[in-house]
């Protein structure tokens, strides 16, 4: 399996997949991403292509989509309850 680095070796690389489907992540990229032997990686396909992320990166990305610091969950819950109370009063 050969790798030809392009641009900055810590951010991009051209990889050749071996006959058993294996690829090698170049050392510069492993070091930049702080990947160690035995680390769990997640491989998935989306509209942009195939992506490889560490479990920590994927977890952080998921939390960033779920938790919006600009929105207080308490304030959101109170607003929902007040709107529900108004609807209940209007139905009576």
C-alpha positions in Angstrom: 0.0 0.0 0.0 1.5 3.2 -1.0 0.6 6.7 0.1 1.4 9.9 -1.8 1.1 13.0 0.4 -0.4 16.1 -1.1 -0.4 19.7 0.2 0.1 19.5 4.0 0.8 15.9 5.1 -1.0 16.5 8.4 -4.3 17.4 6.7 -4.5 15.6 3.4 -3.2 12.4 1.7 -3.8 10.2 -1.3 -4.1 6.6 -0.2 -4.0 3.4 -2.1 -6.3 0.6 -0.8 -4.7 -2.8 -0.7 -6.3 -6.0 -2.1 -7.9 -6.8 1.3 -9.4 -3.3 1.7 -6.8 -2.0 4.0 -5.4 1.6 4.0 -2.6 3.1 6.0 -3.1 6.5 7.6 0.1 8.4 7.2 2.2 9.1 10.3 2.0 12.9 10.0 -1.8 12.7 9.9 -2.0 10.2 12.8 0.2 12.5 14.9 -1.8 15.6 14.0 -5.0 13.7 15.0 -3.4 12.2 18.1 -4.3 8.7 16.9 -2.8 5.8 18.8 -2.7 2.1 18.1 -6.0 0.5 19.3 -8.0 3.8 19.0 -11.6 3.1 17.9 -12.4 4.9 14.6 -15.8 5.4 12.9 -16.0 5.0 9.1 -19.2 6.3 7.5 -20.4 7.6 4.2 -22.4 10.8 3.7 -23.2 13.2 0.9 -19.6 14.4 0.8 -18.1 10.9 0.5 -16.4 8.5 3.0 -15.3 9.9 6.3 -13.1 8.6 9.1 -13.5 10.0 12.6 -12.4 9.1 16.0 -15.1 8.2 18.5 -14.3 11.3 20.5 -14.6 13.5 17.4 -17.9 12.0 16.4 -19.3 12.3 20.0 -18.2 15.9 20.1 -19.9 16.6 16.8 -23.1 14.9 17.9 -23.2 16.9 21.2 -22.6 20.1 19.3 -25.7 19.4 17.2 -27.8 18.5 20.3 -26.7 21.2 22.7 -27.1 24.8 21.6 -25.4 27.1 24.1 -27.4 30.1 22.8 -30.7 28.3 23.9 -31.4 27.7 27.5 -33.3 24.4 27.8 -35.0 25.7 31.0 -36.2 28.8 29.2 -37.4 26.6 26.3 -39.3 24.3 28.6 -40.9 27.2 30.4 -42.0 28.8 27.1 -43.5 25.5 25.9 -45.4 25.1 29.2 -46.8 28.6 29.0 -47.9 28.1 25.4 -49.6 24.9 26.4 -51.3 26.7 29.3 -52.5 29.4 26.9 -54.0 26.8 24.5 -55.7 25.1 27.4 -57.3 28.4 28.5 -58.4 29.2 25.0 -60.1 25.8 24.6 -62.2 26.3 27.8 
